[in-house]
Amino acid sequence: MEETNQSVVSEFIFQGLCNSRELQIFLLLPFSTLYLMTVVGNFFVVILIITDHHLHSPMYFLLANLSFVDFCLSSVTTPKMITDLVKDIKTISFGGCMSQILCVHFFGGGEMVLLVTMAYDRYVAICRPLHYTSIMDRKKCIWLVLISWIIGFVHAMSQLILILELPFCGPRVIDSFFCDIPLVLKLACMNTDTLGNVINADSGILATTCFILLLISYTYILLTVQLHSKDVSSKALSTCTSHIIVVVLFFGPCIFIYLWPVSIMWVDKFLAVFYTVITPLLNPAIYTLRNKDIKNAIKKLKDHK
């Protein structure tokens, strides 16, 4: 009995997106296409920013990092979900499940902090334009990105350590397409109410802190923009609108999943798909379609061809 902490479960079984075999086969092509577009879109943004010297500024350096994180976040769960659509029994090893938990929270937590960093960059550019180049120098940008990765890693490890301590000795069916912490907690052979609250508080504190900082930053930016001339304010507003749309798309599902008291499974699945498949695809599209500099860089790329 000394080994009650040791997991006896060697793998978990996903129930997937739905029970209908026909619907799963039907979803194979759309999800494969969406994932391919996510990979191509995000890598295109990264390569464009690296190769075009006009885009070698702090804002685009942070945007390239956001695109890379989006690609990573989507790749943690989407390829597995796509391959599982053609399988009758969708299994994942215990180690694979723990890896998904670690990576989802690592990239998700990192992206939250990165979005705050991008808001800080816009704050300095719009509210303190004369000091922008001295404040947002290359060294500062690299440190800000490193800090976002470090916070994401610490957050992910704090979640994983708590989960690894749990005994899993019986039920192993997860009613989702990836290892989501609340659903994995339900499978533990002990009462996890308190632990669930601790884990939710951990995620909640990070998400709420980042969201409040973002609200303060963009409120201050929008109030400052009103005081500028029409041309300056319209350009600043256009850039900020892209950032705000991305923030809402990222934090909306996240806040709903973790803070909503009632869990409705189909809603949770839809939001999880939105968070891991749709948002990483929309981010590069939003920035590319709304950003004049990136549109000019794409145009130059076409002209060279």
Sequence and secondary structure as in RCSB ss.txt:
>XXXX:A:sequence
MEETNQSVVSEFIFQGLCNSRELQIFLLLPFSTLYLMTVVGNFFVVILIITDHHLHSPMYFLLANLSFVDFCLSS
VTTPKMITDLVKDIKTISFGGCMSQILCVHFFGGGEMVLLVTMAYDRYVAICRPLHYTSIMDRKKCIWLVLISWI
IGFVHAMSQLILILELPFCGPRVIDSFFCDIPLVLKLACMNTDTLGNVINADSGILATTCFILLLISYTYILLTV
QLHSKDVSSKALSTCTSHIIVVVLFFGPCIFIYLWPVSIMWVDKFLAVFYTVITPLLNPAIYTLRNKDIKNAIKK
LKDHK
>XXXX:A:secstr
 TTTTS    EEEE  S S HHHHHHHHHHHHHHHHHHHHHHHHHHHHHHH GGG SHHHHHHHHHHHHHHHHHH
HHHHHHHHHTT SSEEEEHHHHHHHHHHHHHHHHHHHHHHHHHHHHHHHHHHSGGGHHHHT HHHHHHHHHHHHH
HHHHHHHHHHHHHHTS   S  EESSSS  HHHHHTTSSS  HHHHHHHHHHHHHHHHHHHHHHHHHHHHHHHHH
TTS HHHHHHHHHHHHHHHHHHHHHHHHHHHHHH SS  HHHHHHHHHIIIIIHHHHHHHHHHHH HHHHHHHHH
HHHH 
